[in-house]
């Protein structure tokens, strides 16, 4: 798992962040020993898989669908970032992007393990591997920004900048979820994506305030990525129900803090928020660009070639 540094519970821009969880209520109720939710010891994928197998953590249909969305986001992003290993502009970035990819993979494992706890059509739970390797494109629920090509380094940084600020706001709010398992996953994830925020922001500043060429590339990168921002903050019937139950916040409620905090970095970088037409989106409903198929082909080929093998 990633060796990226964990930040303190207090995070920039929000004051003290309470990553503890108030009890274990909601559909994801689990025992204290299974969830191990404390400020210094958050929920791990192995804990979730054990709780699911014992029946002490079982999401309802809405929570499972939501966990599937977040797991798919993280899984696809991890695959994209992994392509930079040995290809980054400097050795330190090979390590940094690799670590961020591993963090995202850990988030994906946790969310998918929990999502799989809902019974499938055959009446059995699905493992994280079942969901990662044995679904087709239309069954994935990741937002389109996560599947966008890496492009050059500036495009990858622009995508990571948007994603990390979005995920931070999302996980920060999920630490207060009435679903104990979602809250436990978020308690760990929010500290990791806070590091991701800092990493991407530093690169935005470095490229935007560097040479003429690096600045032009950063400006172009944001124009490429920004059309996909809007989809991240769209509400729908699922998120409305989850918000009403206290399991998750409406995506639109995250937008003000996202705009404020990303705007501060862009202002320091002397960049404007791109004025672009939002992309149609559709990833949450299984409508994806042609890019996702290539990612899944790379990711699933061995698992499908040797089903049942232990990796």
C-alpha positions, 0 to 999 in steps of 0.5 A: 500500500502507499507510503504517502504521508498522512496529514494531521486531522486538521486540514487546510481551508476547513479547520479541524477535521474530525475523522472519527465516526459517531456510532454505527448506525444506518444500513452499514452497521458493523461491530466495533471490532470489525470497523475499528473506526477511531481517529487514528485507525480507520477502516481497511479493505480487509476489515470490510471483506471480513465484516461482509463475509460475517454479515456484520456489514451489509449495505442496502441497495442505495448505499451499494450503488453509491459505493460502486460509483466511488470505487469505480472512480478510484479504480479507473484513476489508479489504472490511469496514474499507473501508466506514469510509472517509469514515464514521469518527467523526473524520478521523484514523480514516478514514486509520487504518482505511483503512491497516489495510484496505490492510494486510489487502489486502496480506496477502490478496494474498500468501496468495491468490497462494501458494494459487493456486500449487496446480494447479486442476482444469484443471491451471493455477495461479490468480491472486489475482484469480481467487480473489478475484473468481471464487469463490462463497460456499461456496468461501470459507474465512474464519472467520465473525468476519471477515464480521460487519457493521460495526455501530456504531464500537464493534462494529468496534473490538471485532471489530478488537481480537479479530482483530488479537490473533489474527492477531499470535499466528498470524503470530508463529508462522508466521515459524518455519514450515518453509514458506519462503513462509508464513514470508516472508509472516508476517515482514511481516504480523506487524509490521503487525498489531502496529500494528493491535493497538495501535490497537484496544486504545487505542480499547477503553480510550478507549471503555470509560473514556470516557462512560457511553454509550461504555462501554455501547456497548463492553460491548455490542460485545464481547457481539456479537463474542465468540461468534465468537472460538472458531472462530478457535482450533479445530483440525481435520485440516488444522491437525493435519497442518500442525503435524506437518510444522512448516508451521503451529501448531495454532490451539488453541496460540495461545489461551493468549497471546491470552487473556492479552494481550487479558485485560490490556487488558480488565482495564485497561479495567475490562471482563470477558471476555463470558460468551457461547455460542460460535457454531457457526462453519463458515466454514473449511468454506464454511458462512457466514452470510448476510452474506458474500453481500452482501460478495462481491456488492459486491466481485465485481460489476465483475470479473464484469461485465468479465472480463479487464479490467485494474484 
